[in-house]
Amino acid sequence: MKHVNLRRSDGDKFQRSNREASGFVETEVVQAYAGFRSSFTDTNMFDIKGAGDTIGEVKHCFRRLSDGSKGRFRLFKKQHDYLVRYDRRDSAFYVFVLVDLDNLRLSMVRQKPSAVGSIIGARGGWNRSGHAQNDKEYKLPWGVYFD
């Protein structure tokens, strides 16, 4: 697991817009995992690219939402299935990033798509998505990977 301490001004980025927050998190992940670059656009489906054919998807959520509830990582089945197929060459991964604005900290963990899929299956499987047409989603609680 990797950790990045945030400045108070970094926390403001999360208040302004989800796009700005996502870009900030992606940049921090790229810096934490040397050898990766952001804005991988071959498929417009993934966030980062590493050496050779390695691809990665960055998912972030907040430790605590504004209403006090715990955040969750939103995963989409089509994207997940593509990662699993790509991982047959051992070259795909997720990076889950937990954003803790109370303690000004990002915590990151890297996971193989097959391991994530096993967790989703054991927890009841995919659900209909209210956000993406013709796709299913799973909202993974952050407690699966973080304390």
C-alpha positions as CSV (number, residue, x, y, z in Angstrom):
1,M,0.0,0.0,0.0
2,K,1.2,3.5,-0.8
3,H,0.3,6.7,0.9
4,V,0.4,10.4,-0.2
5,N,-0.1,13.2,2.3
6,L,-2.2,16.1,0.9
7,R,-1.9,19.8,1.5
8,R,-5.0,21.7,2.6
9,S,-5.2,23.3,-0.8
10,D,-5.3,19.8,-2.4
11,G,-8.5,19.1,-0.5
12,D,-10.1,22.1,-2.2
13,K,-9.7,20.3,-5.5
14,F,-12.2,17.7,-4.4
15,Q,-14.7,20.3,-3.4
16,R,-14.7,22.1,-6.8
17,S,-15.4,19.3,-9.4
18,N,-15.2,15.6,-9.9
19,R,-13.2,16.0,-13.1
20,E,-10.6,18.1,-11.3
21,A,-10.5,15.5,-8.4
22,S,-10.1,12.6,-10.8
23,G,-7.3,14.3,-12.6
24,F,-5.5,15.1,-9.4
25,V,-5.9,11.5,-8.1
26,E,-4.6,10.1,-11.4
27,T,-1.6,12.3,-11.3
28,E,-0.8,11.2,-7.8
29,V,-1.1,7.6,-8.7
30,V,1.2,8.0,-11.7
31,Q,3.8,9.6,-9.5
32,A,3.4,6.9,-6.8
33,Y,3.8,4.1,-9.3
34,A,7.0,5.1,-11.2
35,G,7.0,4.2,-14.9
36,F,3.4,5.0,-15.6
37,R,1.8,7.8,-17.5
38,S,-1.7,9.2,-17.4
39,S,-4.2,10.0,-20.1
40,F,-3.9,6.7,-21.9
41,T,-6.4,7.1,-24.7
42,D,-6.0,4.1,-27.0
43,T,-9.4,2.9,-25.9
44,N,-10.6,5.9,-23.9
45,M,-11.4,3.3,-21.3
46,F,-8.4,3.3,-18.9
47,D,-6.6,6.0,-16.9
48,I,-2.9,5.0,-16.9
49,K,-0.4,3.1,-19.0
50,G,2.8,1.4,-18.0
51,A,5.8,-0.2,-19.7
52,G,4.9,-2.3,-22.8
53,D,1.2,-3.1,-22.9
54,T,0.4,-2.6,-19.2
55,I,-2.8,-0.7,-18.6
56,G,-4.5,0.4,-15.4
57,E,-7.7,1.8,-14.1
58,V,-7.8,4.2,-11.2
59,K,-10.8,4.2,-9.0
60,H,-11.1,6.6,-6.1
61,C,-13.7,7.2,-3.4
62,F,-14.0,9.2,-0.2
63,R,-13.5,7.7,3.2
64,R,-16.5,9.7,4.4
65,L,-19.1,11.4,2.3
66,S,-20.7,14.7,3.1
67,D,-23.7,12.9,4.6
68,G,-21.4,10.9,6.9
69,S,-21.8,7.6,5.1
70,K,-18.8,5.6,3.8
71,G,-17.8,6.0,0.2
72,R,-17.6,3.2,-2.4
73,F,-15.7,2.5,-5.5
74,R,-17.9,2.3,-8.6
75,L,-16.8,-0.4,-11.0
76,F,-18.4,-1.1,-14.4
77,K,-18.7,-4.6,-15.8
78,K,-17.8,-3.8,-19.4
79,Q,-14.6,-2.1,-18.3
80,H,-13.8,-4.9,-15.8
81,D,-14.3,-7.6,-18.4
82,Y,-11.9,-5.9,-20.7
83,L,-9.3,-5.6,-17.9
84,V,-9.7,-9.3,-17.2
85,R,-9.2,-10.3,-20.8
86,Y,-6.2,-7.9,-21.0
87,D,-4.8,-9.4,-17.8
88,R,-4.3,-12.8,-19.4
89,R,-0.9,-11.3,-20.3
90,D,-0.4,-10.2,-16.7
91,S,-0.6,-6.6,-17.8
92,A,-3.7,-5.0,-16.3
93,F,-4.6,-3.8,-12.9
94,Y,-6.8,-1.5,-10.8
95,V,-5.4,1.1,-8.4
96,F,-7.9,1.8,-5.7
97,V,-7.4,5.2,-4.0
98,L,-9.1,6.1,-0.8
99,V,-9.4,9.9,-0.3
100,D,-9.4,10.9,3.4
101,L,-10.0,14.6,3.5
102,D,-10.2,14.6,7.3
103,N,-6.6,13.5,7.6
104,L,-5.5,14.9,4.2
105,R,-4.2,11.6,2.9
106,L,-4.5,9.4,-0.2
107,S,-4.0,5.6,0.3
108,M,-3.5,3.5,-2.7
109,V,-3.5,-0.3,-3.3
110,R,-3.0,-2.1,-6.6
111,Q,-5.1,-5.2,-7.4
112,K,-5.4,-7.7,-10.3
113,P,-8.7,-7.7,-12.1
114,S,-9.2,-11.4,-11.5
115,A,-9.0,-10.9,-7.7
116,V,-11.4,-8.0,-7.8
117,G,-13.8,-10.1,-9.9
118,S,-13.6,-12.9,-7.3
119,I,-14.6,-10.4,-4.5
120,I,-17.5,-9.0,-6.6
121,G,-18.8,-12.6,-7.2
122,A,-18.5,-13.5,-3.6
123,R,-20.4,-10.4,-2.6
124,G,-23.4,-11.0,-4.8
125,G,-22.2,-10.0,-8.3
126,W,-23.0,-7.2,-10.7
127,N,-26.1,-4.9,-10.5
128,R,-27.9,-2.8,-13.0
129,S,-26.4,0.6,-13.4
130,G,-28.3,3.8,-13.1
131,H,-25.6,5.8,-14.7
132,A,-24.2,3.9,-17.7
133,Q,-26.6,2.7,-20.4
134,N,-26.5,-1.1,-21.1
135,D,-23.9,-1.8,-18.4
136,K,-23.8,-3.3,-15.0
137,E,-21.9,-1.9,-12.0
138,Y,-20.7,-2.9,-8.6
139,K,-20.2,-0.5,-5.7
140,L,-17.3,-1.9,-3.8
141,P,-17.0,-0.7,-0.2
142,W,-13.6,0.8,0.6
143,G,-13.3,-1.4,3.7
144,V,-12.5,-4.4,1.4
145,Y,-9.0,-3.0,0.9
146,F,-8.5,-0.4,3.5
147,D,-8.8,-0.1,7.3
